[in-house]
Amino acid sequence: MKKSINSILGMLVVMLFASSGPPSSSDSGVGIWISYSGDKMVEQRVDSLLSLMTLKEKIGQMTQFSANWSITGPVMSDDFKPYLDKGLIGSIFNATSVVGIRRLQQTAVDSTRLGIPILFGQDVIHGYKTIFPIPLAEACSWDLALMQRTAEIAALEAASDGINWTFAPMVDISRDARWGRVMEGAGEDPYLGSRVTEARVIGFQGGRGGASLGALHTLLACGKHLAAYGAAESGRDYNTAELSEHTLRNIYLPPYEAAAKAGVGTFMASFNEINGVPATADRWLMTDILRGEWGFKGFVVSDYTGVNELVPHGVAEDEQHAAELAINAGIDMDMTGATFIKYLKKSVEEGKVSEQAINNATSRILEMKFLLGLFDNPFHYLNEDRAKQNTMTPAFMEMARKAVAASVVLLKNEGAILPIPKEKAVTLTLVGPLMNDSINLNGEWSGLGDRNKSVPILKGLTEKYKESAVNLIYAEGSSIDETTPGRIAEAVTAARRADIVIAAVGESFHWSGEAAVRTDIRLPEAQRQLLQALKETGKPIVLVNLSGRPLDLSWEDEEMDAILQAWFPGTQGGHGIADVIAGDQNPSARLVMSFPRNIGQLPIYYNRKNTGRPVDLNDETVDYKSNYLDSSITPLYPFGYGLSYTTYAISDLSLDKPSMKATGDSITVTATLQNSGEVDGEMVVQLYVRDLVGSTTRPVKELKGFQKVPLKAGESKDVTFELRSEELAFHGIDMKKKTEPGNFKLWVAQSSDDNENETTFTVE
Ligand code: BGC
């Protein structure tokens, strides 16, 4: 490859300055560049390069375009090519393959004045080509090691294909199943959400902090979307989030803070406004909290045209004003909107943006490029052999299959109809629109996953039961939202020949994800008609539900014999689900989002407040209480709930002492777990507390610990939790985070509504 003279000169200057650059400006607080790595050598290299750059070139680094090779938002009219040719692009996303990316990198490095390499981003959300279950599903495994491992595999696969930055993990708390993006996160709980966030950041970046950035099996990660994107009113995407600082800090912010503390290198701003200020223009959030309080030192990218959108939000007069608000709030890079590159030079000249602000943003971005090794070798992620070697390997497939079995939640199992072992001489009639489907299995945000390569459930079951006593019949009966009396009749005829019917039903994959909001979260009418007709045959029915969100399964809960919530399970979906149906894997997953009884209950979550007129859950009809006239206030299936092929019991809950100090102290909680059934399994044991009196009202329950414990049939084990006083801290009446003295209840439980093992303690 032929390098341009300019590029060689540029590189030489960078190398020269590597050891003798001007002193770093990283010496004071918020507002001045403080390096992410703290590495003096890197700081010097950044400063040296910065000193060579024109204002326009610096702003170019703060500019990101989509190559539009895959589409993840409205296609913009600006062609990125002219910017690329002039060295005015810092990052490109949605460009794919080693060959394609090399072509773009070559232009940046060989044909521009300073030859600064480009950062290549992609939404590697739940896999790159090997697709794992959607993040919401995986979170139901409560298995942090597994989530870290799948993020590691996704990083290796993507980094081997030329990507160096993923826009993940999505860590938005979700309490409203109408919102389509609940599929991307870890559900409704801030404590679990924070632990999952850490596991995913560590998985993508190859460890805590940035030490492994630049290693070719890792990606730069991005905590998104800061903040409270999941609090969109009525679940409508991009909608207003109206919430108190109390709720923002105690419920929504903890997972983002966990990402910062785990060393995530970048954050993405959210589209929504919070309390009247769009996040993209919110200096309090993007600078005071993110950098000031949490000490974040990486860079912040806007969301897709998030800067431009400050105009329709009604806080910016025009796009120049929008760009000024964004950079002054703390946004370092503009995703696709081209506002920075078009207007910020003018804004600096007009004195509306300081050059220091531009220098800070550019330095943060350049530093990441140095840490990723792009200045040492801009092409080091680009190697066809590595791409071939690290794509959809047997080991990745095995992990994907394991992740499915770990993520499916058994919601109902009347008469222990499941599992159906290979030795059992039965006829199964397999029906439903998602039974012989591979297109939907990957769900949304599934990177470059080839939908045709995903294993349909029918295939999984056929392979599982071949040469077994189990006989299979298949009749589809309905597509996702259409059927005919003839198709239903065909399925009914097939069902009459069965001992058990297995119906794979659910949503189309693009009914969840971005801009995919539903106001009716029941199964579509066509599928309900099919199920109704099958029910009339009197045959037992096992429902396998695939969806990107909790659905309203109230009717199904009444009428079906078993329900397996299989989410969108990814590449190995069919095999993983067959493993569970046949009993080769015992389901151990537990819900991380409450399933409502009806849409009117939304938003619904277990860690609600008590109110001044709490309803008695044993008699919800009492008047003038916080209840409904036509529904229970409880969910159909609560947070933490999930069945197994065995049963578990918890007993002998004890504390090592009855009280602890408010700071630096802890209580050791011990309980005995027993697998009281006849099958080996894994139990997710959960620790909840309730702070009985606070300076502000406190949730009726809060998760403060969990463990996933393997137990052989009949086996008992003692588990211990160390409950630290700091875990009980919250932002109270003065908005300062502290642990308040007082009395607490504590439960070691199998789900958020399990009150059997309860005790109390005091914080002095
Ligand atoms: C989404 C982000 C995503 C970005 C790039 C946006 O529409 O909100 O989550 O990372 O597109 O694809």
Boltz pocket constraint, residues with backbone or C-beta under 6 A from the ligand:
constraints:
  - pocket:
      binder: B
      contacts: [[A, 72], [A, 73], [A, 123], [A, 167], [A, 224], [A, 303], [A, 304], [A, 514]]
      max_distance: 6.0
